[in-house]
Amino acid sequence: MELYIEHPILMKLAGIADQHQIEIYVIGGFVRDLFLKRPSKDIDILVVGNGIAFAKMVARELETNVSVFKNFGTAMLRYDDLEIEFVGARKESYRLNSRKPIVEDGTLADDQKRRDFTINAMAISLNQADFGTLLDPFGGIVDLQAKHIRTPLNPKETFSDDPLRMLRAIRFATQLNFSIDGEAVDAIKQHAERIQIVSKERISDELNKIILATRPSIGFNYLFDTGLLKHIFPQLVDLYGVEVIDGKGHKDNFYHTLQVLDNIAGTTNDLWLRWAAILHDIAKPTTKRFDKVHGWTFHGHEDRGARMVPKIFAQLKLPLNEKMKYVQKLVQLHLRPIVLAQDIITDSAVRRLLFEAGDAIEDLMLLCHADVTTKNEYKIKKYRQNFELVKQKLKDVEERDQIRNWQPPVTGEDIMKAFGLKAGKEVGLIKNHVREAILEGEIKNEREEAMAFMIRRGIEMGLSPIEI
């Protein structure tokens, strides 16, 4: 099968290869995406011979720099907006306790055999004699047409050799909306435990790509059904199942969470907002209670869940920085707009929510919308109408009171100066009183009124002002 390829950089590489009588192919994701008509900025060039040496030739011809990774036997250069990676053809063998292969020089056929999936094993010749010829020994084209993820060799061997490929199979199935071959699914189930030899960083990288897909639930269902999820994220597995007492059951919080994740994925590409969707109910198993009057309750799951976020981020090697704190805040507050939507909306409750949510308020409202997964059309309509009222109230109060990311107009220094105090408990108490009075609407968010309130409250506490 010959393909019509007129990609400028591939033509340049072909010319350089023929000039030096070197056999080269474009292989992997670029070829796959060519057939899927997906844009690709990454090009993998397979060199039968020394890939690094050929990369240096290309860099000289193109007058650009090349990065060499000797440990991996690869080299990479950037050209226009493309990243081009060069590797020599090789064959690999594995040891049981490591996913790092023993590598030897090989042929094109050897290299295609070591590829993870048939759709990533296709190669196109770039040499003049057969330029544009597709080499597809494992039926990658057929699998692309069938929307099928399959390994070139026995999947048990493929996944045992490199367990990360199990996650990659699920990631590709999720991103492309493909199905995974039945034998491959069985092999993942048999070898799921071997994912433990893969670094947490590599696992989280694949997990994040699944989370960023159009329908992340595809991947999480595969992760759960194959048993991989319990090895990489057991807290999420703990959400699974329905318990029934006295004929009363609660919803399955695992599948509810996946629905919330898909819902939020329909409104945002923000990875960390999607993580907040995954973790919003994470503490429900530990807060679950049953009584005959109220049935099933999960009181405090938002507070407990927020406290669990740092541990889960550390466990998965996710960043322990502002991203983590943002997710923690959304988990902590995710019930608040829902409660507001059910009750009479007071200005003080709205001011408090604006103060605590800060710049995350819009994201919090998106999460709350996504959290409505009922199939009851009447309830959906009612929730949406109430959320619109909450959103309008948030807008009105914010425009009037300017509470978002707000700091009280009275500082600790003001309090110490007014009463001749040193930093300590009394200063903190007065400052809190001022803040609460503004949030509750007792006084306006203005310095003059706040200072007068500060003096009154200090006197009530037995303090004597020295400067008014």
KEVOBA-471726 format. One record per residue: x, y, z of N, C-alpha, C in turn; residue in one letter. Coordinates in steps of 0.1 Angstrom, whole numbers, plus 5000, padded with zeros to 4 digits. Example, Ala and Ser with C-alpha at 12.3 -4.5 7.8 and 13.67 -1.06 7.14 Angstrom:
BEGIN
513249435078512349555078513249675078A512849785071513749895071512950005079S
//
This chain:
BEGIN
500849885000500050005000500950125000M500750214990501550334989500650454993E501250555000500550675005501150794998L500250894996500751014990501051105002Y502351125004502851205015503651325010I503251445013504051555008504351655020E504651595031505051675043506451725040H506651865041507951915037509151855045P508951845058510051795066510351645063I509351565060509551425056510351415043L510051505034510751515021512251545023M512451645033513851675036514651565042K513951495051514551375058514851265048L513951245038514151145028515351175020A515551305016516651345008517951315015G518051355028519251335036519551185037I518551105040518750965041519250895028A518650935017519150875004520550925001D520851045004522251095002523251015009Q522950965021523850885029523550735029H522650695020522250555019521850495033Q520950565039520450525052518950485051I518550375057517150325057516450395068E515350475065514550535075513050525073I512350535084510850525083510250625093Y509050675089508250745100507350635105V507250635119506550525126505750575137I504850495142504150525154502950625153G502850715163501750805164501450885152G502450935146502251025134501550945123F501950825121501350745111499850715114V499650675127498250655132497450775130R497950895134497151015133496951055119D497851015110497651045095496350985090L496150855094494950785090493650835097F493850875110492750935117492451075114L493251135105493151275101493151365114K494051335123494251415135495551485133R495651615137496951685136497951625146P499251625142500251575150501451665149S502051695161503251785161504451695165K504251565167505351485171505651385159D506851375155507251275144508351185150I508051055149509050955153509750895140D511050905139511750855128512550735132I512350625126513050505129514250485119L515450475124516650455116517150315117V517350245106517950115106519450145107V519950145119521350185121521450275133G522250385132522550465143521550595143N520550595151519650705151520150835155G521050835165521650955170522551015159I523350935153524250985142523451045131A522350985127521451045116520851175121F520451185133519851305139520851415138A522151395141523151495140523351545125K523251445116523351485102522251585098M521051545103519851625099519951765106V520451765118520551895125521551985118A522651935112523552015104522852065092R522151985085521452025072520452135075E519752115086518652205089519052325097L520352325101520952435109520252455122E520052355129519352365142520052275152T519652285165520252215175519652075177N520351975182519851845185520151815200V519151755206519351705220519451555219S520551505226520851355225520651295239V519951185239519651115251520350975250F521550965254522350845252521750725259K521250745271520750635279519550565272N518850645264517750585257517950555242F519150595238519550575224518750665214G518250775219517450865210518051005209T517551075200517851215198516651295193A516551425197515351495193515751635189M515051685178515251825174513951885171L513952025172512752095169512852165156R511852165148511852225135510552285132Y510452415130509252495130508452465143D507252405142506452375154506452225157D507352155151507452005152508551965162L508251845168509251775176509551645169E510851635164511151515157512151425165I511751305168512651215176513151105167E514451075168515150975160515550865170F515350735165515850625173516250515163V517250445167517750325159516750205161G516550135150515750015151516349915161A515549855170516049775180515049665184R515649565190514849455196515049455211K514049415219514149425233513749295240E514349275252513949165261513849215275S513049155283512749205296513049105307Y513349165319513549085331512249095340R511949005348510648995355510449115364L511449155371511249265381511549405376N511549425363511849555358511149575344S510649705342510049735329511149795320R512349795324513449855316514049735307K513949755294514349635286515849625284P516249505280517649495275517549515260I518349605255518149655241519349615232V518949565220520049535210519649595197E520549615188520249665175519349565168D518449615159517549525153517149575139G516149505133515649545120514349615122T513749665111512449725111511449625117L511449505113510549405118510649385133A511949375138512149365152511549485160D511749605154511249725161509649725161D509049685150507649685150507049585160Q507749475162507249375172507249425186K508149515189508349565203507349685206R506549725195505649835197504449795206R503849885213502749855222501449805215D501049875205499749835199499849835184F499049755177499049745162498949885156T498049975161497850105155499050195157I500050155166501250235168502450165161N502250055155503349975149503449995134A502550075128502650095114503750195110M504450165099505550245095505450285080A505950395076505950435062507350465058I507750405047509150415042509350565037S510550615040510950745035512050735025L512450615020513550605011512950614996N513850664987513350694974512850564967Q513450454969513050334962511550294965A511050314977509750274980509050384989D509350504986508850624994507250614995F506750625007505350635009504650495011G505550385011504950255012504650225027T503450175030503050145043503450005047L504049985058504449855063503649825075L502749735074501749715085501549565087D502549505093502549355095501549295104P500949385113500049335124498649385122F498349445110496949485107496449605115G497349705116496949825123495849905116G495849895103494849965095493449905098I493349775098492149705101491649745115V492549755125492149785138491749925139D492350015132491950155132490450165126L490250095116488850095110487850035119Q488249935127487349865136487349935150A488150045152488250115164488550015176K489749955174490149845182491549865187H491749835200493149835206493549695207I494649665201495249525201496749525201R497349435207498849425208499349345196T500549385191501149305180501449165183P501949145196502249005200501248965211L501448845217500648795228500448905239N499248955242499149055252499649025265P499548895269500148865282501648895283K502348865272503748895271504049045271E503249115263503349255261503149335274T502149295282501849365294502649325306F503149195306504049155316505349215315S505849225302507149295299507149435304D506149515300506049655304504649685308D504349675321503049695327502449835324P503249935321502650065318501850055305L502049965297501249945285499849915288R499549855299498149835303497449965305M498050065311497450195313497350265299L498450245291498450315278497250255269R496950125270495850065263494550135267A494350155280493150215284493150365281I494250435281494350575277493950595263R494550505254494250525240492750495237F492250385244490850355242489950475246A490350545257489550655262489650775252T490850815248491150925240490450905226Q490550785220490050765207488650705206L488050675218486750615219486850475212N487850395214488050265208487750165219F487550035215487349925224488749855225S488949785237490149705238489849565235I490649495228490549355224490349265237D489349175236489049085247490249015253G491148965245492348895250493148995258E493249115253494049215260493449255273A492149265274491449295286491749185296V491649055292491948945301493348945306D494248985297495648995301495949105311A495249215309495349325319494849275333I493749205333493249155346494249055352K494948975344495848875350497148945355Q497549055349498749115352498649255359H497449285364497149415370498149445381A498449345389499349365401500749415397E501149385384502449425380502549575378R501449645378501549795376502349855388I502449775399503249835410504749855408Q505249795397506649815394506849945386I505750005382505850135374505850255383V506650355380506750465389505450545390S505150605402503950675404503850795394K504950855390504950965381504450925367E504850805362504350755349502950715350R502550665361501050625363500250745362I500650855370499850975371499751045357S500851035350500851105336499751035328D499750905328498650835320497250865325E497150865338495850895345495351035341L496251125341495851265338495351275323N496051195314495551195300494151135299K493951035307492550975307491551075312I491951145323491051245329490751365319I491751395310491551505301490851465288L490451335287489751295275488251345275A487651335263486251385262485351315271T485451185273484651105282485551025291R486051085302486951005310486350885316P485050875318484450755324484850625316S485050635303485450515295486650455302I487650535304488950485310488750435324G487950515332487850465346487050335347F486050315338485350185338486350075335N487250095325488249995322489149975334Y489650085340490550065351489849985363L488550015365487849945376487649795372F487149775360486749635356487949545355D489149595351490349515350491149495363T490749575374491349565386492549655388G492849735378494049825379493749935389L492549975390492250095398492550075413L492249955417492549925432494049925435K494849915425496349915428496850055427H496150145419496750285417495950385425I494650365428493850465434492750395442F493050325453492150245460490950325466P491250455470490150535476488950545467Q489250555453488150565444487350435443L488050325444487350195444486450185456V486850245467486050235479484650295478D484450375468483150445466482150345459L482650235454481750145446480850065456Y479650045450478649955457477450035464G476449955466475250005472474949915484V474749985496474349905508472849935511E472149825514470649835517470349795531V469649875538469249845552467749885553I466949795558465449825559464849865546D465349805535464849835522465249975516G466150045524466650175519468150165514K468350205502469750205497470150345493G471550365492472050485488472550465473H472850575466473250565453474750515453K475050445441476450405440477350525437D478150555447478950685446480150675437N480450555433481550535423481050585409F479850525405479350565392478750705392Y478250745403477950895404479150985402H480250945408481451025406481851025391T481750915384482150905370481250995362L479950995366478951085358479251235361Q479651265373480051405376481251445368V482251355367483451375359483151395344L482251315339481851335325481151465323D480251495333479551625332480451745332N481451745341482351855342483251865329I483551745324484351735311483651805300A482351805300481551875290481652025290G482152075301482152225303483552285304T484552205307485952255310487052155306T488152205302489352125300490352145311N489952205322490852225333491052095341D492252045341492651915347492251925362L492552035369492352035383490952045387W490152115379488652115382488151975380L488651905370488251765368488651675380R489851705385490251625397489351655409W488851785410487951815421486651735419A486151715407485051635404485251485409A486451435406486751295410486751285426I487251385433487451375447486351435455L485251495449484351565457483551485467H483351355464482651265474483651155479D484951175479485851075482485751025496I485251105505485151065519483851005523A482950985513481650925517481750785523K482650695519482650565526482950575541P483850675545484250685559483250765567T482250835560481250915568479850855567T479750745560478450685558477850635571K476550675573475850635585474350605581R473750515589472350485587471550495599F470350575599469450565610468050555604D467150515612465750475608464950605603K465350715609464650845606465050905593V466450925591466950995580467450895569H467550775572468150685562469650695561G470150695549471650705548472050855548W473150875555473651015556475251005554T475751115550477251125548477751265554F477251285566477551415572479051445573H479451565569480851595570481751545560G481251475549482151415539482951525532H482351645531483151755524484351795532E484251805545485451835554486451725554D485951605556486851485556487551475542R486751495532487351475518488451585516G488251705520489251805519490551765526A490351705538491551665545492251545538R491551465530492151355523492951395511M492651515505493251555492494751555493V495351615503496851625503497451475503P496851385510497451255511497251185497K496151205491495951135478496851195467I497051335468497951395458499451345460F499851325473501151275476501251135471A500251055474500250915470500450895455Q499750985447499850975432500951065426L501751125435502851215430502251335422K501151385425500551505419501151625427L501151745421501851855427501151895440P502051915451501551955464501752105465L501052175456501152325455499752395455N499752505448498452575447497352495440E497752405431496852315424496052225434K496852175443496352085453495352165462M495752285466494952365475493652415468K493752435455492552465447491552355447Y492052225445491152105445490552095459V491452115469490952095483489852195486Q490052315482488952425484487652385478K487752335465486452295458485752175465L486552075470486051965477485352015490V486052105497485552155509484152225508Q484052305496482952395494481852335485L481952215480481152175469479652155473H479352145486477952135490477252275492L478152375494477552505498476552565488R476952575475475952635466474652545465P474752415467473652325466472752355478I473352375490472552415502471852545500V472552645495472052775492470852765482L470952675472469852655462468652595468A468752535480467552465486466852555496Q467652665502467052745512466852885507D466252965516466153115513467553165513I467953235502469353285500469553415507I470253415518470553535526471853605520T471953735522473153805517474353755525D474153735538475353695546475953555542S475053465538475453335533476253345520A475753435512476453465499477753525501V477753635510479053695513480053595518R479653505527480653415532481153315521R480253275512480653185502481653255492L481353385489482253455480483653475487L483653505500484853525507485753395508F485053275510485753155511486253095498E485353115487485753055474486653145466A486553275468487453365461487353355446G488453345439488453335424487953205419D487753105428487352975424485752965424A485053075426483653075427482953025414I483453065403482753025390483052875388E484252825391484552685390483652605400D483452655412482652585422481252575417L480752675410479352665405479252565393M480352555385480352455375480352315381L481152295391481152165398479852125404L479152225410477852195416476852165405C476852225394475952195382476252045378H477552015377477951875373477551775383A477351815396477051715407475551675406D474751735398473351695397473251585387V473151465392473051345382471751275383T470751335390469451265390468851255376T468051145375467351125362465951185362K465551235374464251295376464251435369N463451455358463451575351462951695359E461951665368461451775376462551825386Y463351735392464351775401465451845394K465851805382466851865374466452015371I465152035367464652165363464752255376K464252195387464252275399465652315404K466652225403467952255407468552365398Y468352355385468852455376468252595378R466952595381466352725384466952785396Q467052705407467652755419469052795418N469852725410471252755408471352895401F470452915391470453045385470153165395E469253135404469053235415470253255423L470953155427472153165434473253245427V473353215414474353285405474053435405K472753465403472453605402472653675416Q472353605427472653655440474153685442K474953585438476353605439476853725431L476353745420476653855411476253985418K475053995423474554115430475354155442D475654055451476354075463477754115460V478354055450479754085447479854225442E478954265433479054405428478854505439E477954475449477754565459478754575470R479254455475480054445486481554415484D481854375471483254345467483954255478Q483354145480483854045490484853945485I484853915472485753815467487253855469R488053755473489453785477489653905486N488653915495488654035503489454015516W490054125520490654135534489954245541Q489654215554488954325562489754455562P488954565562489554695561490354735573P490254665584490954685596492054575598V493354615599494454525600494854495614T495654395616496154365630496954485635G497654555626498454675631497554785636E496454805629495454905634494954875648D494754745650494254705664495254725674I496554685671497654695681497854845684M497854925674498055075676496955135684K495655095681494555155688494455125703A494954995707494854955721496154935728F497254965720498554955726498954805729G498554715720498754575722499954525714L500454415718501454335710500654225703K501254165693500654065685500253945695A498953895694498553795702497153755700G496553685710495153625709494153735708K494253845716493253955716493154015702E494254045696494354105683493554015673V493853885673493153795664491653795666G491253795679489853795682489053915677L489654035679489054155674488954155659I490054115652490054105638488954015633K488753895639487753805635486353865637N486153935648484854005651484554095640H485554175635485254275625484954205612V485654095609485354025596483953965597R483653895608482253835609481153945608E481354055614480354165613480154205599A481154215591481054255577480354145569I480754015571480153905564478753895567L478353915580476953905584476054025581E476754135575475954245571475654345583G476354325595476054415606476654555604E477854555597478454685593478854675578I479054795572479454795558480954765557K481254725545482654695542483454815539N483554905549484155035548485055055560E486255125558487255135568486655215580R486055325578485555415589484655335598E483655265592482655195600483355075607E484255015600484954895606485854945618A486455055617487355105628486455135640M485355195638484455235649483955105656A483655005648483154875653484354805661F485554815656486754765663486854825677M486754955678486855025691485754975700I484554965696483454925704483754785710R484154695701484354555704485554545714R486554625712487754615721487354665735G486454775736486054815749485154715756I484354645748483454535754484354425760E485554405754486454305759487354355770M487054475775487854525786489054605783G489254635770490454705766490254855766L491354925767491255075767491955125755S491155195746491855255735492755375738P493855375732494855485735494855585723I494255545712494255635700492955605692E492055705692490755685685490655785673I
//
